[in-house]
């Protein structure tokens, strides 16, 4: 399999994942106070929304790369 076809498949999988999982969420723990034995931590939640258009564009670009790699074979 050619590298361009592999890139196309990766783009297709990323686009499908983006359409399924609409957002990525994670929690980050930050140290606010560290005064000897006293430690105060806070947790921040982060969300990154994945636009539907980005998922569709990734799928179409991946399909284009796979088709081009097969035609040049």
N, C-alpha and C positions, 0 to 999 in steps of 0.2 A: 504494500500500500504506500502510495506517495505521501510525502509530508504535507502537501497541500490538501489532500483528501483527509488526512488525520486532523488537520486544523478545521476543516469543514465539519467533520463529525463532532469535534469538541464544541464548535460554535452552535451546532444544532442542539446538543445536549444542554449547553448553558442556556440557550433560549427557552427550551422546554422547562428547565428548572426555574427560570425566571418567571415563566407564566404560571407555574404551579405554586411557587413559594412567594408570591407577591411582595414580601419584605424580609429583611434579615434583621434579627434582633439579638442584642447581647447586653450583658450587665458588666459594668466596670466598677471595681472597688478601689476607692482612693483613700489614702491616709490623710485625715484632716489634722489631728493633733497627735504628736508622739512626744509626750513629756514624761520621761522615765517609765514607770510602770503603767501609766495611763495612756491608752491608745483609743482614739475615736476615729472610726471609719465611716465613710458614706458610700452608698451604692448609686451609681448613675445608670439608667437604662438608655440605650441608644437604639434607634430604628433607622434603617435605610430602606426606603421604598423603591421598588424596581418598576419602572414604567412599563406598561403593556407594549407600547411601541418598541421599546428596546428589546424585549423578548422576541417579538415578531421579526424585527430587523436582524437579530442574530440568527434566527432560523433561516430566513431568506438568504442571508449572506453565506451561511454554511451550506445550504443546498446549492447555491451558485458555485461555491468552491468545489464541491463534490462533482457536480456536472462538468465543470471545466477540467478537472483532473482526469475524468473518464474519457473525455473527448480527445485530450492530448496524448492518450496512451497508445 
